[in-house]
Amino acid sequence: MERYQDPAELVEILGDWAGTSGPLYRRLASALARAVRAGDLRPAERLPSERDLAKLLHTSRATVVAAYDELRGRGVVDSRRGSGTRVSRTAPRPRAGADGRVPGGRATSIFQRLVDGPGEVISLSFAVEPAAPELAGITRELVAEELDLLLAETGLYPRGYPPLRDEIARYYDRLDVPTAPDQVLVTTGAQQALGLVAQMYLRPGAVVVVEKPSWPGCLDVFRAAGATLVSVPLDEEGIRVDGLTRVLAEHEPALLYLMPTFHNPTGLLMSAARRRRVAEIAARHQVPVVEDNAYMSVGTGGLAIPPPIAAFAPARSEVLTVGSLAKAAWGGLRIGWLRASRDVVERLARYKVRADLAGPVLDQALAARVLPRLDEIVANRAVVMRARLEHLRELLTEFLPDWCWRMPDGGSALWAELPDTDARVFAQIALRHGVEIVPGAATDPSGGHDNFIRLPFTLPAATLTELVHRLNRAWQDLHRRGADSLPLHSAV
């Protein structure tokens, strides 16, 4: 077999290899051994040379030599002159699909961090924070006023708890998207909504058009369905119309996936004019649009938010609008939804029933009480978010003045550009200074944006301060070692 082909994927597989305890070479050896056990590195697969892997991970060649020696001693790898270092043919073979990885996926380490939980490393994989303060009082009201009635019912509502569907319909009425309750499907977060859409619309080889950049966790949902991702860049108003028109004409895609409101990771807000053009172009090419507005309630600058793309959709076009309370209220309130035509909701409900029969009714009853107070919750949270954003801005200006960023229209992160530096290289150094970052290349199916990182400002002020200090030390360390001498693209 040929040597490992994709440097970014090998880095993804190794994950937070340097963040554990013990000598560095043993940490690396253990990470490679885990990759073999998981099936990410297969028997007879050729590994990078010591020199190339050292460049890839921004460590010394001696560390890699010692790690390979350790693996040879364990019988995990073999080395022969002229053949390099390969995974041993006698290495354990895992059961197919045992680890649940998405082939070609980029969100593995992000989700692994969620599984592992918090540690000494400051992780920038997720932009999350505790529940909105209002949630405690709303929960007490629910228990006092509705709990006995709820427990007296079956608790199974495959399309969603009826009062919640009513509230979601009214929510869209207020956004100039007239909606009936039977046009709403309640899901376990926005992630499940996207998964159901992928099941219904995609077959292996189908094309999904996405923005460039986008969020890797969502992209992996489409990859898992066997889709091919084709990306279109953004400008200041959202996805570029010229690129979108060309791609839709060339590829006849099964879906167009967009994040028009406080796009993740850039924080852009798509203009009303651009939303209208996108809706018209998609309708002309008969491409269903999935608009993911999970960040719609995470504003920081007081900007007026245009109605969803569905409000601009011509007759007989197909727009599916995804929403969630996770960002506005609490990540632990796993309530999302999908708004579409009655026929589409009916079909998606069948996939939902097969997945989990029905969502948790107590959570849905709580969400039904949260939605009418969403504007109040968002306004209060925006005050905190603006303060944290300003604090992060001041820190970056003082300690990392070379970095470039655009103040986001909303959302919960800065999209920062690292001058003349591959973020995958910097990620290796940052891990050793106690920061886990998501390199920009993971957000771009075309492999671009490799010098960007996402900086969430959902962390408390003290943590943001420590974060920037660690990043500054990592940045200085990187340049002392000479980042320009380590081009990641040619490392393996």
Number of C-alpha atoms within 10 A of each C-alpha: 10 10 15 15 12 14 19 20 18 20 19 20 22 19 20 22 21 23 20 15 9 9 11 19 21 22 19 24 23 18 20 25 21 15 17 22 18 21 20 20 22 21 19 18 19 22 24 20 19 20 16 18 23 19 21 24 26 21 17 15 17 13 20 23 17 17 23 26 18 18 21 18 11 12 14 22 26 20 16 8 6 6 9 14 21 25 23 20 15 12 19 14 14 14 10 9 11 9 12 10 17 17 13 14 21 28 22 19 19 20 14 13 18 12 9 8 9 10 10 8 17 20 22 22 21 18 17 17 17 12 16 16 13 15 18 11 9 16 17 12 14 18 15 10 10 13 14 11 9 15 11 8 9 8 15 13 15 18 25 27 23 17 15 24 23 17 18 27 21 18 17 19 13 12 16 14 19 14 21 18 19 19 20 28 27 31 29 21 23 23 21 20 25 24 18 21 20 21 15 15 14 22 15 12 13 19 21 25 24 24 25 23 24 23 21 22 17 18 24 22 22 27 22 19 19 18 23 19 21 19 22 21 17 18 10 10 16 22 24 17 18 10 13 22 16 11 16 23 12 9 13 15 22 21 26 22 22 24 26 29 29 27 27 26 25 26 24 24 24 25 18 18 11 17 23 17 16 24 22 18 19 22 19 14 14 17 21 19 24 24 23 26 22 27 23 23 26 23 27 23 15 12 10 9 19 17 17 25 27 25 18 19 22 16 8 9 18 20 27 21 22 26 25 29 24 21 24 25 25 18 18 15 20 20 25 22 27 29 29 23 18 16 11 19 20 17 13 21 22 15 17 23 14 10 12 12 15 20 24 18 19 18 16 24 21 21 27 20 18 22 18 14 12 18 13 13 19 19 17 14 19 22 14 13 24 18 14 21 23 13 18 23 16 14 18 21 13 11 15 19 10 12 13 16 16 12 17 21 21 28 30 31 25 24 19 20 21 18 12 10 19 24 24 28 23 24 24 25 24 26 22 17 22 20 24 24 23 24 24 26 22 27 28 25 23 14 13 14 19 21 19 25 29 23 24 22 26 21 22 13 15 9 13 21 16 15 23 19 17 19 24 17 16 22 19 14 16 20 12 9 12 11 19 12 8 19 13 22 12 11 17 18
